[in-house]
C-alpha cells in the first residue's frame, strides 16, 4: 500500500478511537451521576423515616410528661385541700380556746374586784384596831416600837455577852496555834481538793496536739496512765499543760516524772506507759533513800535504819505552810544542836530527835493516830534510842517530856517554823478570817445563808423573811457588826449587809 493510504487509515482510526473513548467516558459519567442520585434519594428517604420516628417518640414523651404533671397536680390539690381542712379545724379550736380565756379573764376580774374590796375592808379594820390599841395603851405606834426595840436590844446584848464568853472560853482551851497546827497536819496527811497548791503538779507540753495523744483514742492512754500511777490527770483549757493531781505527793511526783518522759519520748501507749511508770517507781525508791541519807548526813545524825531513812526521804515531797518538811527537819536538827551545846545537853540525842520529830508525817494517810504518835512508834520499831522516841512523841505535848533534850527540840521546831520567810501563813489567816465572819453570821437565829465577799471586807447575810422582820434585820446587822469588832482583828472596816427578801409565788393552771 502506498504510504498516503496508510496515513489516512491511521488518522481515521485515531478519530474513531477518540470518538469511542469520548462516548465511553460520557457513559461512565452518566452512570456515576445516576448512582449518586439513587444514593441521595436513599439518604433522603432514611432521613424522612428517622424524622418521623423522632416525631412519634417526642409526641409519646410529651404525652407522658403531661400525664405525670396532671397526676402531680392532682396530688398537690389533694394535699392543699387536706391542709386547708387542718387549718380550718385549728382555727375553730383556737376560737374555742379564746372564748374560754375570755370567760376566765372575766371571772378573774370579778375575783380581783372582790379581793380589792376585801383588802380595803381589812385595811380599814387594821386602822380601827390600831387606833383602839393606841387609846388603850396611851402611846403611839412609834413609842411602842421604841419600847419593844429597847427590850429586845437588852436581851440581845445579854445573849451576845454569853456567846462572847463561850468563844473566849473555847479559845483559851484550844488556842489558835494548836488549831492551825491540826489543820495543817490534816491537809498534809489527808489532802483535800480545796488545797490544789499541795496536791497538784503541772506538766508542760510542747504543743496542744500532745494533749490528744495523752488522752488517746477513746481515752485509752489516760485511763491506762491513771490506773497504773494512781493519780488523776486533768486535761483542761490550760494552754500547753496538763495537771497531775493526787493526795500522795510521792505518787504525784512519780506520775509527773513519768508523764514528762512520755511527752519527750513521744511513744504514748498503754504498754510504754506501764513500763515507764515502773521504771520511775524504782527510781523514786532510790531517790527517796538518797534524800534521807543526805538529810541525815547534813544534820550529822548517823546509825539510822534504812527504813527510817526511806521514810525521811518521803518528807522531801511534803510541805507545811509552804515549808519543805525535810528541809525543816534538817534545820531543826541544826538549831537543836546549837542550843544543846550552849546548855550542856546531849547534842547527839537533840540532833536525832529534831531530825526525826516529824517522821510521822511521812506515814500513809490511812494510818490512824497523830503524826507524833506514829513517828514515835515507827522509830521505836527500828531500834531508835528511847530518849529520841520520847522527843518525837512529846514535841506537841501529847505525852510528858522526859528530858531537857525534848524541850530543846520543841523550841527548835517552833523557831524553824516561826523564822521570817520560813512559812506562808497569810493564806491560812485570810481563809480563817473569812470563815470566822460567816460563822458569826450563821450563829444568829433566822439566818439562812451568809457569804464573806470582797476579800473579807463585806459579809452579806440572807435571813428568812418569815422569821425576821425589817426591824429585826436592822438590829441583827448592828449586833453582828458589834460582835465582829469585839471578837476579830482585821484591817480597815467590814461592811455588814442583812438582806431580807419576801416573795409571793402563785401558779396559773
C-alpha positions, 0 to 999 in steps of 0.5 A: 500500500502506498504510504498516503493510504496508510496515513489516512487509515491511521488518522481515521482510526485515531478519530474513531478511537477518540470518538469511542473513548469520548462516548465511553467516558460520557457513559461512565459519567452518566452512570456515576451521576445516576448512582449518586442520585439513587444514593441521595434519594436513599439518604433522603428517604432514611432521613424522612423515616428517622424524622418521623420516628423522632416525631412519634417518640417526642409526641409519646414523651410529651404525652407522658410528661403531661400525664405525670404533671396532671397526676402531680397536680392532682396530688398537690390539690389533694394535699392543699385541700387536706391542709386547708381542712387542718387549718380550718379545724385549728382555727375553730379550736383556737376560737374555742380556746379564746372564748374560754380565756375570755370567760376566765379573764372575766371571772378573774376580774370579778375575783380581783374586784372582790379581793380589792374590796376585801383588802380595803375592808381589812385595811380599814379594820387594821386602822380601827384596831390600831387606833383602839390599841393606841387609846388603850395603851396611851402611846403611839405606834412609834413609842411602842416600837421604841419600847419593844426595840429597847427590850429586845436590844437588852436581851440581845446584848445579854445573849451576845455577852454569853456567846462572847464568853463561850468563844473566849472560853473555847479559845483559851482551851484550844488556842489558835496555834494548836488549831492551825497546827491540826489543820495543817497536819490534816491537809498534809496527811489527808489532802483535800481538793480545796488545797490544789497548791499541795496536791497538784503538779503541772506538766508542760507540753510542747504543743496542744496536739500532745494533749490528744495523744495523752488522752488517746483514742477513746481515752485509752492512754489516760485511763491506762496512765491513771490506773497504773500511777494512781493519780488523776490527770486533768486535761483542761483549757490550760494552754500547753499543760496538763495537771497531775493531781493526787493526795500522795505527793510521792505518787504525784511526783512519780506520775509527773516524772513519768508523764514528762518522759512520755511527752519527750519520748513521744511513744504514748501507749498503754504498754510504754506507759506501764513500763515507764511508770515502773521504771520511775517507781524504782527510781523514786525508791532510790531517790527517796533513800538518797534524800534521807541519807543526805538529810541525815548526813547534813544534820550529822545524825548517823546509825539510822535504819534504812527504813527510817531513812526511806521514810525521811526521804518521803518528807522531801515531797511534803510541805507545811505552810509552804515549808519543805518538811525535810528541809525543816527537819534538817534545820531543826536538827541544826538549831537543836544542836546549837542550843544543846551545846550552849546548855550542856545537853546531849547534842547527839540525842537533840540532833536525832530527835529534831531530825526525826520529830516529824517522821510521822508525817511521812506515814500513809494517810490511812494510818490512824493516830497523830503524826507524833504518835506514829513517828514515835512508834515507827522509830521505836520499831527500828531500834531508835534510842528511847530518849529520841522516841520520847522527843518525837512523841512529846514535841506537841505535848501529847505525852510528858517530856522526859528530858531537857533534850525534848524541850530543846527540840520543841523550841527548835521546831517552833523557831524553824517554823516561826523564822521570817520567810520560813512559812506562808501563813497569810493564806491560812489567816485570810481563809480563817478570817473569812470563815470566822465572819460567816460563822458569826453570821450563821450563829444568829437565829433566822439566818439562812445563808451568809457569804464573806465577799470582797476579800473579807471586807463585806459579809452579806447575810440572807435571813428568812423573811418569815422569821425576821422582820425589817426591824429585826434585820436592822438590829441583827446587822448592828449586833453582828457588826458589834460582835465582829469588832469585839471578837476579830482583828482585821484591817480597815472596816467590814461592811455588814449587809442583812438582806431580807427578801419576801416573795409571793409565788402563785401558779396559773393552771 
